[in-house]
Amino acid sequence: MDGKSKEKKFEVPCAELEKQKEYSALAGSVLASKYPDKTPLAMVHTYGCQGNVSDGERIKGLLAEMGYGFTDDVKEADLVLYNTCAIREHAEDRIYGNVGALKNIKKANPDLVIALCGCMMQQDKVCEKIKKSYPFVNLVFGTHVIHRLPGLLVGTHMRKVLVQIFAIASDQAQCMEACLFHILLRDRLRGQCTRLVLPHLLHTLAPPVFYAQSSF
């Protein structure tokens, strides 16, 4: 990869940033309902270059806004996120080994959310391998959609309770305000499930969720 491609900047539309702020608040309410007696913990591990380190700090900032605390112990984590690198030698082997090691932890803790991001996840061959060999991974996305992390995590958490979440009126995607989402949040965000969550879930039903190539 040359320097110019590494330096290329993507400007996120203001409307998209505002939408992600709404998702961030929504994610905070989901987490508060899911973990009423504790602060959910995220383990974020970054591989590779200084650019990745910067992305990792940005990711941690987004997670903190949603209400996550942080841990270095994967067994304590409620979210494990590996920020990957495609440049460093043997990076792919290390990633696959570390993701594979999460299988038994996920088995013991089915609520654990496993996310993979970074430039390695923007390679088609890598995405296919994750789909086939690591189906317990919940979320995969690339560097150009980091700003969408709040919305992606809302979809990931809510997919876990899809059964009986939404009552659909005829052929319209309308919540009847008796869905599990409203029950979980005790109506604190009445109407948000129709406007924000349902459209998102309709595109994120089959794990893992892949947004690796998208810009917005």
TADA-V426918 format. One record per residue. RES is the residue in one letter. OMEGA is omega in whole degrees, 0 to 359 (999 if undefined). NEAR is the number of other C-alpha atoms within 10 Angstrom. Layout:
# TADA-V426918
RES:OMEGA:NEAR
RES:OMEGA:NEAR
This chain:
# TADA-V426918
M:181:7
D:184:6
G:183:7
K:181:8
S:180:8
K:184:9
E:184:9
K:183:8
K:177:9
F:179:10
E:181:9
V:179:14
P:181:9
C:180:9
A:178:9
E:178:13
L:178:13
E:178:11
K:180:14
Q:174:20
K:177:19
E:178:16
Y:180:24
S:177:25
A:178:18
L:178:24
A:178:24
G:179:20
S:177:20
V:181:21
L:180:20
A:178:19
S:182:14
K:181:14
Y:186:12
P:187:10
D:181:8
K:172:10
T:178:14
P:185:20
L:177:21
A:171:26
M:181:22
V:180:22
H:183:15
T:176:20
Y:166:19
G:196:16
C:179:14
Q:176:10
G:177:11
N:178:18
V:178:15
S:177:12
D:179:18
G:178:23
E:177:13
R:178:14
I:180:20
K:176:19
G:178:12
L:180:20
L:178:23
A:178:16
E:179:16
M:178:23
G:178:19
Y:162:21
G:186:17
F:178:18
T:174:17
D:183:13
D:183:11
V:182:18
K:176:16
E:191:15
A:170:21
D:175:23
L:173:23
V:181:25
L:176:23
Y:178:21
N:197:26
T:181:26
C:179:22
A:187:19
I:187:14
R:181:11
E:179:10
H:182:10
A:183:16
E:180:16
D:179:10
R:180:13
I:181:19
Y:179:15
G:181:11
N:177:12
V:178:20
G:180:15
A:180:11
L:186:19
K:181:17
N:177:10
I:177:13
K:179:17
K:179:11
A:181:11
N:184:13
P:180:13
D:178:12
L:176:23
V:180:20
I:182:24
A:177:22
L:179:24
C:179:27
G:188:26
C:177:18
M:182:23
M:178:25
Q:178:21
Q:183:14
D:183:12
K:179:10
V:179:14
C:179:20
E:179:12
K:178:12
I:180:20
K:186:16
K:190:10
S:184:12
Y:184:17
P:179:12
F:175:22
V:184:23
N:190:21
L:178:23
V:179:24
F:184:26
G:187:22
T:186:21
H:178:21
V:178:19
I:180:21
H:180:19
R:183:22
L:179:18
P:180:25
G:179:22
L:180:25
L:175:23
V:179:23
G:181:25
T:180:24
H:185:18
M:176:21
R:181:20
K:179:14
V:182:12
L:181:14
V:180:10
Q:177:10
I:188:20
F:168:21
A:183:14
I:180:12
A:183:10
S:181:7
D:182:6
Q:180:7
A:181:15
Q:178:17
C:180:21
M:179:13
E:173:16
A:184:13
C:181:17
L:178:17
F:179:23
H:180:20
I:180:13
L:185:15
L:178:17
R:176:12
D:181:13
R:179:12
L:182:13
R:178:14
G:183:15
Q:183:17
C:178:21
T:188:16
R:185:13
L:192:18
V:185:19
L:177:19
P:180:14
H:184:19
L:181:19
L:179:12
H:186:10
T:186:19
L:187:15
A:180:12
P:349:16
P:179:20
V:181:19
F:175:22
Y:192:23
A:189:24
Q:188:16
S:175:12
S:182:15
F:999:14
